[in-house]
Amino acid sequence: MERLLARLERRFGRHALENLPLFVVGGMAVVFVLGMMKPEFEGWLVLDIHKVLHGQVWRLFTYLFIPESRSPIWVFFVLYWSWMIGKNLEEQWGPFRLNVYYLLGMLGTTIAAVITGAAVGNTWLNLSMLFAFATVFPDYEIRLFLLLPIRMKWVGLLSALGVAFAFAFESWSGRAAILAATGNYFLFFGGHLVALVRDRNLAVRQRARRASDGTFTAAPPRPAGRVCAVCQVSQDEGADIRVCTCPKCRPSRNLCLAHARSH
């Protein structure tokens, strides 16, 4: 997949749409305002294949702009969340790869609508964006309910468990729709997931072999207190460790007093 993307980017990269997340989030904001004024407005935007076949072809695109919340309070967080995920992915991948990922998600969502015959929104597409973000930035921390710090890998795992639960209780057409709508994630990260499982199994076998040979040595105990990220001195050794949250250390980093003053 990487070779194919590199080849396509060299040929078509100049045609990529930059700031795609900004366009999508801006469209969501406009649709939210119009939906507040005319609640039935969103019904004209959902992806309904039967109506597409009868001439309402705009539905192939307008479902992208339906916000997942109708609450004036929560819509701000939905819009910020969508923009944050998309913007970080665009900075990491570049506009072309994000465009390809998003277009594949759109194609999968359209296939899901064809399989189920039901009107669908952008839920699966947005979920695939979340999975990509959690895979690319597993240690990125967010504040759950603005209070509890949680890393994106756990958010992605919990979301994946929810999808697995839905998959288990869906009909066969529903299961096919889930796979089609999240196919962009597996196309981009299938090799990565296979490598993770292979490396994990290899590590387990190596530990078992060392243990059976009597060569296994336990890892040294980790310090209980904070450890400086630069010089590795710890609170257990009497060091004064500070938690730095400046732009250089965002979201946070532990530093001893000397490095906190000089970094």
C-alpha angles and dihedrals in degrees: 000000000000092000092048092049091048091051093047092046092054090053104036105016094106089064094057117123109241123214091022092160090057092053092048095047091045089053090049090053092051092047091049092054093046090046091054090054095042112020094193090058094090090057088069092057106049119106104259110166094196091058092042088057088053093058105277092119094155087079089075087073111017095070087072090072100052107114115226092228131054093190114109088216100048098038090075090058092045092053093045092047092051092047094046093051094045095044094051092048091049091051091049099042104024125240096285097057092044089051091051093048092049094046091050088051090051090050091049091049090052090050089050090053090050093049096048098033088217130120110260137187133204098283096112093043092052090047091054088053089053091050091051092050093048090051096046095040105028095158097046107125126219130180111247107218085353089286117063118064113224131171121238093240089066092046089051092047093050090048090049090052089053091052091047090052091050090046092053094055100037127100118255090263090051091050091050089050092052092050092047094048094049095039092106090065094052092046091054100037106023092103091047092053092048090051091050092053092045093049091046092052091047092052091050092050092048092051091048091050093049090048092051091047092050091240097110113121121190117238115255114263114270117238113264094217132059119295127211110249091216109042099014094231110150140211087245087068092052097262121149102238120192130193107233119201100174120133091265092056099037125185089015142304135189114238134172116243093261095051092040088060097043106036 
